[in-house]
Amino acid sequence: KERKEKMKKSTRDAIVIGFALFSMFFGAGNLIFPAYLGNEVGSQFLLGIIGFIITGVGLPLLAIVSCSMGDGTFDSISNRIGKRFSTILTILLFMAIGPMLAIPRTAATTFELAINPFFPNIPPIVAMTIYFLINIFFVFKSSSVIDTLGKYLTPILIILLGSIIIKGIVMPIDQIIGTNAVNVFSSSLLEGYQTMDAIAALLFAGIITKSLKSKGYKKKEMSSMLIQASIVAGIGLAFVYGGLTYIGAQTVNLAPDNIGKTEILILISKSILGNAGPILIGTAMGLACLTTSIGLITTGAEFFQKVSNGKLPYKINALIIALISLAIATLGVDKIISLSVPILNVLYPVSITLIVTTLLNSLINNINTIKLGTYTSLIFGILSIIPGINLDFIPFANIGFPWLVPTIIVIVVGSLVFPNRNKNI
């Protein structure tokens, strides 16, 4: 009987943690990517869905599991490479999911989805300044109002998206045709990068691990629990991302050439829900983006206060983050995404290498091998974004993965040269 109760508890906890993971990765700003991907790949949508889910869903969940193999935090796996390396990489990751990319994207998405379609005469700089003033108000006030709002907004957005996806599957808005897209699988993998959820997962893994510890789980049980929770979260995310990609594929004939990423979502919502669609999806996503950016500014301000040992005060950090985000947000969603490509092409290879070598700890457990592999992925990631350097002679470089083969070779050679005796976790 006691064993049965324990199993019931672990199943219940896995579902609760699974929903928590789903909420963590269910960023409103992410929803523009699968719909746009579907429009790009058309009849090859299934391949697009698989690629997007691997990097947009699978990788973040593996990041959480890898961190749980340490002490639950990103520091525990990045500190193996070196304390300074860990600090610099963590700062860069925080900048990416903060003022450089993610926060500006929430503001630009809100403007393009929730404001501009209905109030076209409002200049972007005015709307976004107001957006960040609202952010700062809640960040300074530390009010529970925005948390409460967030708890209601996510379910509303899920119900709204669920309705759109189910209706779009049962009653397609148009036939799906080919688009002559090439390298669909690899480009879908790279599109999944844009969610930035794998980076967020590394930085926020400690929250999930702490939750499991508070429920009485020990380190040996955590990986199993996280795998179960990941399946729950993965099913939910796969449904949303896969569904939006499939419906996006139905818009090939409906959308004009060079349509923007947010415009695809507006088109889909209007085609399925009628004239009320853009209002509903715009309002829900705008408010959801606001709660996300408030959380990111708060987390970033606290992080930089901690990393500077209090020399950078919380409120000053929040203002600086908001100002940088405002400046970048005025570029618009599509330009922010273009800006993010080279940044993510450097950060993702390093992050993936750290995640995979941690998960394969029983096979790759010499710290020198781990360091060589990590620095190789970093070097080739940097080389790939330098103009004038052509890495197409390397396998998979022409489809966006020039770092992959060199990193694998270095790790294999390193494993042969260095005996596997130094446990890294």
N, C-alpha and C positions, 0 to 999 in steps of 0.2 A: 504493500500500500504506500509506504514511504517513497519507494522508488517511482511509483506511478505519479505521486504528487510532485516529485522533483522533475519528472519529465514534462508534466503539465506546466510547471513554473518556467522551465527553460524554453518551452515552445511559446508560451505567452510572452516571455521576455524577448525572445528572438523576433516576434512580430512587432513588439513595441519599439525595439532598437531598429528594426527594419524600416518602420515608418519614420523614425528619427533620421535615419540615413537618407531616406527618400526626400524628406523636407530639406535636409542639408544640401543636397545636390539639385533639388528642383528649383533652380534659379529662373525667375521670370525672363531675364535677359537671354537665357539659353534657348528659349523656345523659337527664336527667329532662325536658328541654324538648321534644324531638321526640315522645316517647311521649305526653306530656300534650297536645301540640298535636293529635296524631291523634285523641285522645279528644274534644277540643273540636270538631273540624271534621267528623269522621265521613266521609261519602261525598265530601266535597270535599277529601279528603286530598291529591290530586295538586296542587291549587293551593297547599295548605299546604306541601307538600314544596318546590315551586319557590320560594315566598317565603322559607322558612326557609333554604334553601341559598344564596340570593342574599346574605343578610346574615350567615349563620352560616358560610358556606364561601367564597363569592366575594369578599366584602369583605375578609376577613383576607388572602387571597392577593394581592389588589390592593394592600393595604397594604404587603406585603413588596416587591412589584415597584416601588411608588412610592418607597420608601426606597432601593432600589438605584439609582434615578436620581440620588440625591444621593451621599453617601459610604457609604450603606448603613445609616445610623442615622436615627432620628426627628429628632434635632437638626438634621440637614442640610436637612430640609424645613420644620420649625417655626421655625427661627431666621430665616427670611425675614420672618416677621411681626414679629419683634423678640426680642431675647435674654430680656427679662423675661417676655414672653408665653410663650416657649418653656419657660422654667424653671417658671412657674406651672402651665402646662398639663401638663407632664410630671409634676409632683408630684401633680396631681389625678388623672391617669391611673394613676399608681402606687398612689395611695390606693384607687382603684376596684378594681384587680385585686389589691389587697392587703388591708389591715385593714378597709376599709369594706364590701366585698362578696364578693370571690372566696374569700378565706381563711375567713371565717365560713361561707360556703356549703359549703365542703368539710367542715367540722366538723359542721354541721347535717345534711348529706346522709349522712355516716358514721353519725351517731346514728340517723337515721330509717330507714336501710336496713340497717345492720349490727349495731346494738345493741338498739334499742327493740323490734323484732319478736320477739327471742329472750330479752331480759332486760327486760321491761316495768317492773319495779320499780326499776330504776336511774334516779335523777333526771337530767334532762338536764345540769344544772350539774356534777354529779359526773363523768359520762361525758366531757363536753367539757373539763373541767379536766385529766383524765387525758390526753385527746387532745393538748392543747396542751403538757403537760409532756413527752410523748414528742417532740413537735415541737421544743421547746427543747433537749432532750437531743441530738438529732441536729444541730440548727443550731449549737450550741456546740461539738460534738465535731468537726464537719466531716468526718465519717466517710464512706468510700466505700460502706459497707454499704447505705445507702438508695438510692444510685445503682444499685448492682447489683440491689437488690430491684426498682427501677423498671423495669429492662431486662427482667426476667422478668414483671412484673405486666402491662405493656401487652400483650404477646403473649397472655397468659392471658385477659385481659379481651376482647381482639379475638376470640379463638377462641370464647369463651363467648357473646359477642354475635352472632358470625357464626352459631353453632348456633341461637340463639334466632330470629334474623331468617330464616334459610333455612327452618327448620321452620315458622315463622309464615306464610311465603309459601306453602309447599307444603301445609301442613295448618293452615288458618286456625282460630283459637280460637273465632270466632263470625262471623256475617255482619256486613257493614258497612252501616250505615244512616245516614240524614241526621240532622243535629242542629239544623237551622235557624240555623246560624252565619252571621253577616253580616260583611262586610268581611274575608273570609278571607285574601285575598292581603296586604292591608296589615297585618293583625294578625300574620300569619306573618312578615312582614318585621321587625316590632317584636319578635316572639318570638326571632328570630335575634340581635337585639341582646344578649339575655340571656346568650349564650355568652361575651360580652366578648372574643371572639377577635380582632376587628379592633383593639381597644385593645392587647391583648397583642402582636399582630403588630407594631404600630408601635414598641413598646418593646423587643421582642426581635429585631427585624429584623437588627440588627448581628451576631447570632450566626450567622445563615444566610449573610450577606454575607462574614463572616470565613472561614467554611468554604469558600466558593467561591474566595476569594482564596488560601487555603492550597493549593487544588487547581490553582492557576496560571491562573485565569480573570481577564481584565481587564474593566474597566468596560463596554466595548462588548458583551462576550459575556454579561454577567451577566443582563440582562433576558431574553434568549433562554433561558438556562439556567433561570432562575426560572419562566418561563412553562411550560417543559417539566415542571419539578418540581411546579409548581402543578397541572398536569393530573393527575399521579400522585396527589398528596395529595387533590385535589378528588374524584377517583373513589372513593377510600377513604372519605372523609368523607361523600360523597353516599350511598354504600351504607349506612353506619351510620345517618345521620340519616334518610334516606328510608325505610329498612327499619323503623326504630323508629316513625316517623310512621304508616306503613302498618299496623303491628301495633297501634299505639295506637288507630287508627280501628276496629279489630275489638273494642274494649272498651266501646263505647258502651252496649250492653245489659248488660254484665257489671259495670260500675263503678257504685257508688252516686253520687248527686248530691253535689257539693262534695268529691269525692275529692281528696286532696293529690297533688302532683306525684310525690313519691317512692313513694306508695302505688300509683300506676299501674304503675310499673316492677316493684314487688313482685308485683302481680297478673299482669302479663305473664309474669314468670319462673316463677311457680307454675303458670300455665295451660299453659305450654309444656314446662317441665322437671320438673313435679311438685313434691312437697314439698321436694325438695333445691334447687329453683330459687332461692328467696329466700336460702337459706344461701350458695349459690355466688355469686350476683350481689352479695349484701350484703357478703360477705368480700372478693371481688375489688375491688369499687368502694370499699369502706372503706379498704383498703390503698393503692389507687391515689390516692384523695383525700389520704391521709396524705403520700405522696411529693410530690404537687402542692403541698400547703400548706407542706411543709418547704422546697421550692424557692422558693416565693413569699416566705416569711419571710426566707430567706437573701438573695434578690435585693433585697428591700425594705430590709433592714438595711444592706446594702452601698451601696444607692442613697442613702439618707439620710445615711450617713456621708460619702459623696463630695460630695453637694450642700451639706452643712454644713461642708465643708473639715475634716472630722475632729472638729468640735465635738460632734457626736452620735456616740458610740462604737457600734460594731457590736453588742455584746451588749445595751447599753441599748436600742437601736433594736429589736432582736429581741424583747425583753421587752415593750416598749410595744406593738408590733404584735400580739403574742400576746394581751396583755390586752384591747386594743380588740376584737380578733377574737372572743375568748371572750365578751365582753359582748354583741356583736351576734349571735353564733351561737346564743345561748340564745333568740332570737326565733323560731327555726325557719325552715325553708327557704322556705315560702310568704310569711312576713312579710319575710324578707330580699329576696325577689324584688320584693315590693311597694315596699320601700324603694329598690330599685335603679332602678325605672322613672324617677322624676324625675331622678336623677343621670345615667343613661344618655341621657335625652332632651336633656340639655345637652351631654354629652361627645361623643356620636355625630355630631351635625350638624357640629361643628367638625372632628372627625377625618375625616369623609367629604369635607368641602370641601377639606381639605388634601390628601387622597389623590387626589381627582379633578383638582384644579387642577395637581397635580404630574404626573399621567399625561397631562394635556392641555397640557403645557408648551410644545409647538410652537405651539399656538393661543392660549394665555393666558400670556403671558410678561412682563407688566408687573407689577411688585411692588405697585404701588398698587391694581391691580384685585384681586390675590390678597388683599391686606389687607382691602379693602372687603368682599369675599365672605366671608372668614373671620369678620370681626367681625359681619357681618349674620347669619350662621348661629348665632353665639354668642348674639347679642341675642334672636333669635326663639326659640332653644332655652330661654333663661332665662324669657322672657315666657310660654312655653307651660306652665311649671310653677307660675306665680304664681297662687294662688287669686283668683278674681274677674275675671281677664282672659280675655275670650272672643275667640279668634282665628278663629272658624269662618267669618268672611267671607273668609278667605284660602283659595284652592283647596288641597285635600288636608289642610287643618288638622283637619277632622272625623275623619280616619282616622290622625292621629298625625304628620303631616309639615308643620306650619305654617311651618317654616323653608325648605322647598325652593324654592317659587316666588320669594319675596323674594330669596333668595341667587342664584338663576339670573338674575333681572332685574338685580340689582346688578352681577353679573359681566359680563353682556352690555353694559349701559350703560357700565361701567368700561372694557371693551375698546374701545368706540367713542370714549370721551372721552380715554383715555390711549393714546398710541401704543405698540405692542408692540415696545419696543426694549431694555428692561432684562431680560436673561435672569436668571431667578431660581434656576436650578440650574447 
